[in-house]
Amino acid sequence: MDIVDAIKAEHDRIEEMLEQLDDLAGNGPTLETVELAADLVARLRAHAMAERDVLYQACIRRGGALRELAQRAGLEHDALDAVLMRLRMLHPGGDGEMKAAVGVVRDLVSRHARDEEEALLLPKVAAGFPLAERLAMGEAFAAMEERALEARAEVHVGEPLSRATLATGPGLNDGEILP
């Protein structure tokens, strides 16, 4: 699959998960909410890692506007990661802090995914890379994201997600920690 289409499809999946979690987060602590929060954090982190290592690196090598947009997107991932770490420490219901954190994650994801990547970066990727390259990047992106999701092992809400849980992604040696 073309990396442009793969990333857009993944954005849609993440948005659906955020909507579900937003609906559940204020309803009190349930196993469904806890599992969905853990799945969302794992998916977002795997997605971000695959974007950085596949798409952003290709854009940086290409240079020009692609380089600038990719560098900016990497910084946006850092900001989102800080909020995700906070989300991982919260519990549903009660004081409403998890629902608030989900709202912040939703806003950051929407701005980054829809307003930055889909509106600015991905059209330049479609125009700046031949289809064969985009297809190869799409395959690498999907494989890296899937491997990261499989490697996440047991992740529990209330425990910080360690980068070590994603330490065996493509191109990494077993036990190597992600940057």
N, C-alpha and C positions, 0 to 999 in steps of 0.2 A: 504494500500500500504506500502511496505517496506520503511523505512525511507531513505535508501540509494537511492532508485528509486525516492522517492518524492523530495528529495533535488536536485538530478540531473535534474529532470524535471523542477523544479523551477529555477534552474540556467539557463536552456535553455530559459525559458520565460523571465527572466530578461535580458539576453543577446539580445534577440529580441527587447525588449523595448529600450535598450541602442542604438542599431543600428538605430531604428526609430528616437529616440530623436537626435542622432548625425546628421542624415540627415536633420532634421527640425530646429535644434538650430541656424544655421547661416542664416536662410531665413527671418529674421525679426519677430517681435512679432505677433503670431497668437494664437487664442484660442486653437487650436489643440496642439501646442507646450507647452503652459502653462499647459494644462490639462495632457498631457503625462508626463511632468516633475513632477507634483504633484503625479500622479499615480505611477511613478517610485520610487520616494522617499518613498511613503507610502508602496509600495511592498517590497522594500529593508529593510526598518525598521521593518516591520512585519516579514519578513523572518529571519532577524538577531535575533529578539526577540524569535521567535519560536526555532531557532537553539540553542540559548543560554540556554533557559529554558528546552528544551527537550533533544536534542542530547548532547550538551556540558556537561550538568549536569550528564547525564548517563555515559559519558566518564570519567569525573572527578571522579565519584564514583568507576568506574572500575579500575582506577589507571594506572600506568606504562606509556607506550608510548601514550595510548589514553588520559590520563590526560594531558600530556605535549602538545600534538597536540590541544586539546580542549582549553587549556589556551592560547596558541598562537593565535588560531582562534578568541577568544574573544577580544584579543588586536587588531587584524586586523579589527574587527568590529568597535572598537573605532576610529581607523584611518579613516575608510570609513565614519563613522557617521559625523566626522568633515567636510569632503568634501561635504557630502549631505546637511549639514546645510548651507554651502556656496552656493551650487547649488540652494537651496530654495530661496535665496535672490537675485538671478540673473534673468534677463529678456532676452528673446531670441533676436537675431539680434544685430544690433548696433555695439558694440565694440568687439564682438566675445568672450567675457569672458564666456558666458554660454557654447559655443561650447568647449572651453578649459576645463571647469569644467567637462563637459560630458566625454571628453577624459580621464581625470584623474580618474573619477569614473569607466569608462570602464577598464582602466588598473588595478586599484585596485581590481575590481570585478573579472577580468580574473585571476589575480595572486591568489587571495584568493580562488575562486571557483574551478578553473580548476587545478592550480598547487599545491595548498595546500589540499583543502578538497577532491576533486575527485581523485587526485593522491596519497595522503598520508593517510588522515583520514578515508575516507569512505571505502577503502579496509580493513582497520583494524577493522572498525565497522562491516563490513560483516563477517569477520572472528572471531570477539570477542564476538558477541552477537548472541544468537539463533534466528532463524527466528521469533518465536512467539514474542519475545521482540522487534525485529525490526519492526514487523507489528504494535504492540501496540504503539511504538514510532512514527511510521509514521502517525497513526491516531491522536495522540496527537499533533504532529507537524502541520498537516493540519488544525485541529480544532483551534489551537491557532493562526495560521497565518490568517485564515479566520476571526476569531473574531477580531483580531487586524485591519484587513482591513475594516471590517464593522464599527468599533469604531472610525475610523479616522475622521468621520464627514466631515465638510467643511475645506479643506486645500487649501490655495491659494499660488501660487508662489509669492514670495516677502514678505511672512509672515513666521516667523520661525515655524517649526513643533514642537509643544509642546509634551513632553512625556505624558502629560495629555490626549492627544487624543487617546492614546493607553492604558489608565489606567484601562480598565475593562476586560483585558484578562483573560483567564482561570487561576484559582488559585488566583486571585486578588479580593479584595472586591471592590464594586462600589466606585469610587472616589479615590482609592489607586493609588499612582503615582509609575510608574515603576522605578527600580533602574537605 
